[in-house]
Amino acid sequence: MDNAGKEREAVQLMADAEKRVKASHSFLRGLFGGNTRIEEACEMYTRAANMFKIAKNWSEAINCLNAAIDIYTDMGRFTIAAKHHITIAEIYETELVDIEKAIAHYEQSADYYKGEESNSSANKCLLKVAAYAAQLEQYQKAIEIYEQVGTNTMDNPLLKYSAKDYFFKAALCHFIVDELNAKLALEKYEEMFPAFTDSRECKLLKKLLEAHEEQNSEAYTEAVKEFDSISRLDQWLTTMLLRIKKSIQGDGEGDGDLK
């Protein structure tokens, strides 16, 4: 089936879903399966959304998912609503490239997951929000999330290894804003989570703070290279480390390189 065929099928599914929603609101809904019709409507909206996604009609896919979300939240089925919010966030993230809207849907998903006490799923959404917030220079928002997730995971035997990454990222966000803030934050994280002190991330931060204090661009770059040789830097870390490096005197017009 070509894209036009997929769209036609999706439009028909939407129409059928709307009929079921109206039927569920009828006078006899309490006696004759109103909930069944509503659930069928949700499934149809979801199938229609998938058809629209295949046809690359992103706005209609989002409309269908929002229609399903409205029904699921009315029914108190917040976990499914949260999953649909993630799907919408991913469309904004990768297809429509509207990061602000992606953030909003990840935040809504996190709220629903928290309400259902699905903390691991909520944290995944929040970490997406934090990463994008930092990229958009909303550093305080990113810091609050990284600290919150770090604090929530540091006492969990299965998750505590990840806590160092969250405190590392929070400290980098502090560092971009202000060197003194970063120093104070680092001290706080070491006190809260002693295992952080021996981590490569904490040692790197201390070297970067020292290089920044001395306005030594070469020492800064060398510390990053040493870290990268063992733990490859991803795009997010590279971006944040470059932003800090540009604040070193004489490097503001640098070549945008950490190597």
DOKOL-670617 format. One line per field, with one value per residue (C-alpha): chain; residue in three letters; x, y, z. Coordinates in steps of 0.25 Angstrom, whole numbers, always signed. Last residue first. Layout:
! DOKOL-670617
ch = (A ...)
aa = (ALA ...)
xx = (X ...)
yy = (Y ...)
zz = (Z ...)
This chain:
! DOKOL-670617
ch = (A A A A A A A A A A A A A A A A A A A A A A A A A A A A A A A A A A A A A A A A A A A A A A A A A A A A A A A A A A A A A A A A A A A A A A A A A A A A A A A A A A A A A A A A A A A A A A A A A A A A A A A A A A A A A A A A A A A A A A A A A A A A A A A A A A A A A A A A A A A A A A A A A A A A A A A A A A A A A A A A A A A A A A A A A A A A A A A A A A A A A A A A A A A A A A A A A A A A A A A A A A A A A A A A A A A A A A A A A A A A A A A A A A A A A A A A A A A A A A A A A A A A A A A A A A A A A A A A A A A)
aa = (LYS LEU ASP GLY ASP GLY GLU GLY ASP GLY GLN ILE SER LYS LYS ILE ARG LEU LEU MET THR THR LEU TRP GLN ASP LEU ARG SER ILE SER ASP PHE GLU LYS VAL ALA GLU THR TYR ALA GLU SER ASN GLN GLU GLU HIS ALA GLU LEU LEU LYS LYS LEU LEU LYS CYS GLU ARG SER ASP THR PHE ALA PRO PHE MET GLU GLU TYR LYS GLU LEU ALA LEU LYS ALA ASN LEU GLU ASP VAL ILE PHE HIS CYS LEU ALA ALA LYS PHE PHE TYR ASP LYS ALA SER TYR LYS LEU LEU PRO ASN ASP MET THR ASN THR GLY VAL GLN GLU TYR ILE GLU ILE ALA LYS GLN TYR GLN GLU LEU GLN ALA ALA TYR ALA ALA VAL LYS LEU LEU CYS LYS ASN ALA SER SER ASN SER GLU GLU GLY LYS TYR TYR ASP ALA SER GLN GLU TYR HIS ALA ILE ALA LYS GLU ILE ASP VAL LEU GLU THR GLU TYR ILE GLU ALA ILE THR ILE HIS HIS LYS ALA ALA ILE THR PHE ARG GLY MET ASP THR TYR ILE ASP ILE ALA ALA ASN LEU CYS ASN ILE ALA GLU SER TRP ASN LYS ALA ILE LYS PHE MET ASN ALA ALA ARG THR TYR MET GLU CYS ALA GLU GLU ILE ARG THR ASN GLY GLY PHE LEU GLY ARG LEU PHE SER HIS SER ALA LYS VAL ARG LYS GLU ALA ASP ALA MET LEU GLN VAL ALA GLU ARG GLU LYS GLY ALA ASN ASP MET)
xx = (+166 +155 +152 +143 +154 +156 +150 +147 +160 +168 +163 +156 +141 +142 +147 +134 +125 +134 +132 +117 +117 +126 +118 +105 +112 +118 +132 +139 +143 +157 +164 +153 +158 +172 +168 +159 +171 +180 +170 +169 +184 +185 +175 +181 +173 +179 +165 +160 +172 +169 +154 +157 +166 +156 +145 +153 +155 +140 +138 +148 +141 +149 +141 +127 +127 +126 +112 +106 +119 +125 +113 +113 +128 +126 +114 +123 +134 +123 +117 +131 +133 +120 +110 +117 +122 +109 +104 +117 +114 +100 +106 +116 +105 +97 +109 +113 +98 +99 +107 +96 +86 +86 +90 +80 +85 +91 +79 +69 +80 +85 +71 +69 +83 +81 +67 +71 +84 +76 +66 +77 +85 +74 +85 +76 +86 +85 +70 +71 +80 +71 +58 +64 +68 +54 +48 +57 +55 +40 +42 +50 +41 +28 +21 +8 +8 +23 +20 +9 +18 +30 +21 +17 +31 +35 +23 +28 +43 +38 +31 +43 +52 +44 +51 +39 +44 +54 +50 +36 +33 +40 +32 +19 +23 +27 +14 +7 +15 +11 -4 -2 +3 -7 -19 -29 -40 -40 -25 -27 -38 -29 -17 -24 -28 -14 -9 -18 -14 +1 -1 -8 +3 +14 +8 +20 +11 +17 +14 +0 -2 +3 -6 -18 -14 -13 -27 -33 -28 -33 -47 -47 -44 -56 -65 -62 -64 -78 -82 -97 -103 -95 -94 -109 -111 -100 -86 -80 -86 -80 -66 -69 -73 -60 -52 -58 -55 -41 -40 -45 -35 -24 -28 -28 -14 -8 -14 -7 +6 +6 +0)
yy = (+70 +78 +86 +98 +106 +116 +130 +130 +123 +135 +134 +121 +123 +116 +103 +103 +103 +92 +83 +84 +81 +69 +64 +64 +59 +46 +46 +33 +27 +23 +32 +42 +44 +47 +56 +64 +66 +70 +80 +87 +87 +94 +104 +109 +120 +116 +115 +108 +98 +95 +94 +84 +76 +75 +71 +60 +54 +54 +48 +37 +33 +32 +44 +39 +28 +38 +41 +53 +58 +57 +63 +75 +77 +77 +86 +96 +96 +97 +109 +115 +113 +119 +117 +106 +100 +98 +90 +82 +79 +74 +65 +59 +57 +50 +41 +38 +33 +23 +13 +15 +8 -7 -4 +7 +18 +27 +26 +36 +46 +45 +46 +59 +65 +62 +68 +81 +83 +82 +93 +102 +100 +104 +107 +100 +88 +88 +87 +76 +67 +70 +67 +54 +50 +53 +43 +32 +36 +35 +21 +17 +23 +16 +20 +22 +37 +37 +31 +41 +53 +47 +46 +60 +64 +56 +63 +77 +74 +69 +82 +90 +81 +84 +76 +71 +57 +53 +60 +65 +51 +45 +54 +49 +35 +38 +45 +32 +24 +33 +31 +16 +18 +28 +19 +27 +26 +41 +40 +29 +37 +49 +41 +34 +48 +53 +40 +43 +58 +54 +45 +56 +65 +55 +51 +43 +32 +22 +31 +34 +19 +18 +29 +22 +9 +18 +25 +11 +5 +17 +16 +1 +4 +14 +4 -6 +5 +8 -7 -7 -3 +9 +14 +14 +29 +30 +35 +22 +23 +37 +31 +19 +28 +36 +24 +20 +33 +32 +18 +24 +35 +25 +16 +28 +32 +18 +18 +31 +26 +14 +0)
zz = (+83 +89 +76 +74 +66 +77 +77 +91 +94 +99 +113 +116 +114 +101 +108 +116 +104 +97 +109 +108 +93 +95 +106 +98 +85 +92 +98 +97 +111 +111 +101 +104 +118 +114 +103 +112 +122 +111 +105 +119 +121 +107 +110 +123 +129 +143 +149 +136 +137 +151 +149 +137 +146 +157 +147 +141 +155 +157 +144 +146 +158 +172 +178 +173 +182 +194 +189 +197 +201 +187 +181 +190 +188 +173 +174 +181 +171 +159 +166 +167 +152 +147 +137 +128 +141 +147 +134 +135 +150 +147 +136 +146 +156 +146 +141 +156 +158 +147 +156 +167 +158 +162 +177 +178 +188 +177 +168 +174 +177 +163 +157 +165 +163 +148 +148 +156 +148 +134 +139 +144 +131 +121 +110 +99 +99 +115 +113 +103 +112 +124 +117 +112 +126 +131 +121 +126 +140 +138 +133 +145 +154 +150 +162 +154 +157 +154 +140 +138 +141 +133 +121 +123 +123 +111 +104 +107 +104 +90 +88 +92 +83 +70 +60 +52 +49 +60 +73 +70 +65 +78 +87 +81 +83 +97 +100 +95 +105 +116 +112 +113 +127 +131 +129 +138 +128 +125 +123 +113 +106 +104 +101 +89 +83 +86 +78 +66 +66 +66 +54 +47 +49 +45 +32 +28 +21 +31 +42 +37 +38 +52 +56 +50 +58 +71 +68 +65 +78 +86 +79 +82 +97 +96 +90 +101 +112 +107 +107 +107 +121 +125 +110 +109 +107 +98 +101 +97 +83 +81 +84 +75 +64 +66 +65 +52 +46 +51 +45 +32 +32 +34 +23 +14 +19 +17 +3 +0 +5 -4 +0)
